[in-house]
Amino acid sequence: MVIVTKGLTPSALVKDLIALPTPCNDVVYYPTNLVILGTQEKYSIFQTLSRKSGLAYIAATQPDRAKFKLAGSRSSMCEVYEAIPWPEFELTYEDNTFYYKTAPSLQEIENYFNSLKKQ
């Protein structure tokens, strides 16, 4: 598992998805609905996979961006994501389902991932 500390990550709108460049020079997508939730102070955590590198990422939405928090193997990121103690929700768009968890606050996100760094 690698801690990813990228700051502002440029992104672009593609249909109803946000295209987000990854640290491994790929692009992943997440629903625009999560951006809307972020403007309402509802912050989301989601996992995504780079098809180019095979790296999995855990990202957190914030009011003005999505920030990668961790990177690693698909199985290790799945394990980390499953252990996140916040409620999980799903969004369905076209033929796809997108799963995410909602954190109580930005500070809780930082506290949670900082505690993982110490382990």
RAKA-V541228 format. One record per backbone hydrogen bond with DSSP energy under -0.5 kcal/mol. CO is the residue of the C=O (numbers start at 1). NH is the residue of the N-H. If there is no record, write none. Layout:
# RAKA-V541228
co->(CO	CO)
nh->(NH	NH)
This chain:
# RAKA-V541228
co->(2	2	3	8	10	12	14	16	17	17	18	18	19	19	20	22	26	28	30	31	32	32	33	34	35	36	37	37	38	41	43	44	45	46	48	49	50	55	56	57	58	58	59	60	62	65	67	69	70	71	72	73	74	75	76	77	78	79	80	81	87	89	91	91	93	96	98	100	101	101	103	105	106	107	108	109	110	111	112	113	114	115	116)
nh->(4	71	5	10	21	19	17	32	14	19	20	30	12	21	28	25	22	20	18	34	35	36	37	38	39	40	40	42	41	43	103	61	101	59	57	51	54	50	72	48	69	70	46	67	65	62	60	4	58	2	56	77	78	79	80	81	82	83	84	84	102	100	93	98	96	93	91	89	45	103	43	109	110	111	112	113	114	115	116	117	118	119	119)
